Amino acid sequence: MRIVNLAEEIQRHNDGVRKKSQDRICYRTVCAACGKHAPFAPHEIRRRKLRYIVDNGVVCCVIWLARWRCRGCGRRFTDYPDFRLAV
């Protein structure tokens, strides 16, 4: 049951990230460098592969990651969704 929800969550994330400009979904609320609160300026989007385990196999899919620029300090950062865990 969780796998179906994860696939739907990935699709919602991709749809939200691929929107134009300020309508793009952003998970971060504070700049890690200067502490300024959102909104951030959209910079670009990147395509990345994501793998997750289903039963005894691995499912590969594509996710889009948003890049943002802080309006306070000008630093750029990649905004990762909550379901993506570092390994």
N, C-alpha and C positions, 0 to 999 in steps of 0.2 A: 504494500500500500504506500509506503514512504517513497518508493522509487517513482511511482506515477507522479506524486507530488513534487519530487525533485525535478523531473522532466518538465512539468508545468512551470515550476519556479524558474528554471533556466530559460524557458521560452518567454516568460514575462520579463525577466531581466534583459534578454536580448532585444525585445521590443522596446523596452524603456530606454536602453542605452543608444539605440539607433535613431531615436527621435532627434530632431534638429534643435540645436542651440540650447536655450535655457530650459526647454521642456525635457531634456535628457535627465534620467534618474541619477541621483547622487546619494551615496550612502554615508559619506563623511560629512560632518557638520562643523568641524574645527580644523584649521590648518595645523599640521604637526610641527611646522617650522616656526611660525610666528604667533599662533593661537587665535588668529582672526576667524570669526564665524562666517559661515556660508551666507550668501551665495558666492560660488566660485565661477570663474569664466571658463566656458568650454574650450578645450584645446584640440583634442583629436580622439578618435576611437581606434582600438587595436583588436585584431582578431587573434584568438588563442584557442588551442585545443584543451579540452578538459576530459579527464578520464574518471569514471567512477565504477565501483564494483556492484554488480547485480548477480546474486546467487554465486555461481562459480565462474563468472566471466567478467570481462571489463567492457564497459560501454564508452565509446569515444564520441564526443560531440564538440561543436564549436561554440565558444562564447565570445561576446564582444565586451571589451573592457574600456571604460571611459577614462580619458586623461583630462585633467583640469589644471587651471592656473589660478593660484591664489591672487586675489586682487590687492592684498596687503603687501606681500613680500615678493610676488612674481614667480615663486617656485612652482614647478609643475609636478604633479603626482598622478599615479594611477589609482583609481578607485575600485576596490575589489568588493564583490558581493559577499554577503554573510555565508552563503553555502559553499564558497571556495575556501578550502583549508590548505595551508602550506604543508608540504610533506618533506 
